[in-house]
Amino acid sequence: MKSYIRNHILSSLIMFALAAGGAHFLLSSLQSQTAGQQQEIAALMQNQQQNEGQTPTLGQVGQNLGGFFRSVTP
């Protein structure tokens, strides 16, 4: 009976250690994913800010096309 109790306690401790290790691994992988996503979002926002001044408006595109067609047509 004592060996059964001892084996049960040992197996419970092993299962607890495995579960704790798995939870720690999942949490650390989630934290690293979140950090990577935050860096990616920051890079995308920086690119958007850099591109905002370079994007022509619809009116500018229309003026450019109008000037092009006026210069091409006889």
C-alpha positions in Angstrom: 0.0 0.0 0.0 2.9 2.4 0.8 4.5 1.8 -2.6 1.2 2.5 -4.3 0.8 5.8 -2.4 4.5 6.7 -3.1 4.1 5.9 -6.8 0.9 7.9 -7.0 2.6 10.9 -5.4 5.6 10.6 -7.7 3.4 10.4 -10.8 1.4 13.3 -9.7 4.5 15.4 -9.1 5.9 14.4 -12.5 2.6 15.3 -14.2 2.5 18.7 -12.4 6.1 19.4 -13.4 5.3 18.6 -17.1 2.1 20.8 -17.0 4.0 23.7 -15.4 6.8 23.3 -18.0 4.3 23.2 -20.9 2.5 26.3 -19.5 5.8 28.2 -19.2 6.7 27.2 -22.7 3.4 28.4 -24.1 3.6 31.7 -22.2 7.1 32.4 -23.4 6.2 31.6 -27.0 3.2 33.9 -26.8 5.3 36.7 -25.4 7.8 36.4 -28.1 5.1 36.3 -30.8 3.5 39.4 -29.3 6.9 41.2 -29.2 7.4 40.3 -32.9 4.0 41.5 -33.8 4.5 44.8 -32.0 7.8 45.4 -33.9 6.0 44.6 -37.2 3.1 47.0 -36.4 5.6 49.7 -35.4 7.5 49.2 -38.7 4.2 49.3 -40.7 3.1 52.5 -38.9 6.5 54.1 -39.6 6.2 53.2 -43.3 2.7 54.6 -43.5 3.9 57.9 -42.0 6.7 58.1 -44.5 4.4 57.4 -47.4 1.7 59.8 -46.4 3.4 62.8 -47.9 4.3 61.0 -51.1 0.8 59.8 -52.1 -0.8 62.1 -54.7 -4.4 63.2 -54.3 -7.0 62.4 -56.8 -7.0 66.0 -58.0 -3.3 65.9 -58.7 -3.6 62.7 -60.6 -6.4 64.2 -62.7 -4.3 67.3 -63.4 -1.4 65.2 -64.5 -3.6 63.0 -66.7 -5.2 66.1 -68.2 -1.9 67.7 -69.0 -0.6 64.4 -70.5 -3.6 64.0 -72.8 -3.5 67.7 -73.9 0.2 67.3 -74.8 -0.4 64.0 -76.7 -3.5 65.0 -78.7 -2.9 67.2 -81.8 
